[in-house]
Structures are given as structure tokens and as C-alpha cells.
Amino acid sequence: MTPQLTPEALRAIAAFLPVMADPAFRFTDGQPPAVVLPDGGVQMRGYAYDPQVPRLLRTLDEFGWVHGDERFQWPQWAQTPEARALRDDPVVLARATPVQLARLLTVFARQERFSDGSRLGFWEAGLLLGILRRAAVLADAAG
């Protein structure tokens, strides 16, 4: 399924901007994803994301932001010059199209399954807030 990027879909994800941009917001609980046990073993628990993160993921699914077919190969796309520019240059991200936002959000939604903490990486790099800011600008322009 190719995302259907309507003004309503833009508004749905832009609605997360005030919550996540609040200085009091914490993306995770701040604990490491692994715990050392008394016997010296290690127990992986993964990252404990704020409840807003799974809520955002549900919203992405509900409003069709995540590519759901094989035509968009997100792992390959994530290595392209386009993806690197969007990821690494806030000026480029600030001009992103809804299609480019959907591609980034597909990586955000899918990559965690293969690389624990990748969502935290989006957060720490400022990429997620940049995506939400761009969505808010596009939503305002769409009316």
C-alpha cells in the first residue's frame, strides 16, 4: 500500500509536535536497554518509550504514513543520497515533501524491528521533531 497523504493525515501527525517538543517530554525512560543480572548475565528489555511513541506509531498506521508494500524498499532507500540529505541536513528536511516524510516515517516505524534503539536515534538526532515540524507546516498550508 502506498501512503495516502491527505491534509487530515498531515494534521494527525503534526498534532504530536506540541507534546514532543515540550521540554518536559522524555522519549524514553532513560534506562539502558539491557540490565546486568546479579549472576553476571544480561537481560535485554529493549527501550521503554514514552506512551506517546506507540501512539504515534498507531497514528502512522491509521493515517497511512507507512509504506506497506514491497515496491518501496525502505532499507535500500535509507542508504540513498536523498535519505541522507533529509536525515542530516535540517534545511533539506524543512523542504521535504509529504512523500519524503512518509519514506522517513516508514524507516522510523520499521527499522526498530531490526535495530533496537533506532527510534531513539531519530529522536536524539532531532529528525523526528524535524519531521513533525515539517508536517505541521504542510498541514497549515493545506488548510
C-alpha positions, 0 to 999 in steps of 0.5 A: 500500500502506498501512503495516502497523504491527505491534509487530515493525515498531515494534521494527525501527525503534526498534532504530536509536535506540541507534546514532543517538543515540550521540554518536559517530554522524555522519549524514553525512560532513560534506562539502558536497554539491557540490565546486568543480572546479579549472576553476571548475565544480561537481560535485554528489555529493549527501550521503554518509550514514552506512551506517546511513541506507540501512539504515534506509531498507531497514528502512522498506521491509521493515517497511512504514513507507512509504506506497506508494500514491497515496491518501496524498499525502505532499507535500500532507500535509507542508504540513498543520497536523498535519505541522507540529505533529509536525515542530516541536513535540517534545511533539506528536511524543512523542504521535504515533501509529504512523500519524503516524510512518509519514506522517513516515517516508514524507516522510523516505524520499521527499522526498530524491528531490526535495530533496537534503539533506532527510534531513539536515534531519530529522536536524539538526532532531532529528525523526528521533531524535524519531521513533525515540524515539517508536517505541521507546516504542510498541514497549515498550508493545506488548510 
